Amino acid sequence: MDDTSKKYSLDKTAFQGMTVQEADHHYGYWKNKSMKERIDAAFYLINQFYGTTSQTPVDKTVFTKRKHKNG
């Protein structure tokens, strides 16, 4: 387990529907966090959603690169 998983935890039973006004309150919370804290939290949530870790290899066969004729 990496350090990020110790800092955050995802309680999947805690989600609920809310109004736009209620959701606006979350904006103030994250606005007061540093950019690094926001990116760390987003990275953690993405890893939780896809079931990956920071050590999961990237499948580089999915992407290709080529030169443009006019460049």
PyMOL commands that set and color helices and strands:
alter all, ss='L'
color gray80, all
select helices_A, chain A and resi 3-7+20-31+35-50
alter helices_A, ss='H'
color red, helices_A
deselect
rebuild
show_as cartoon
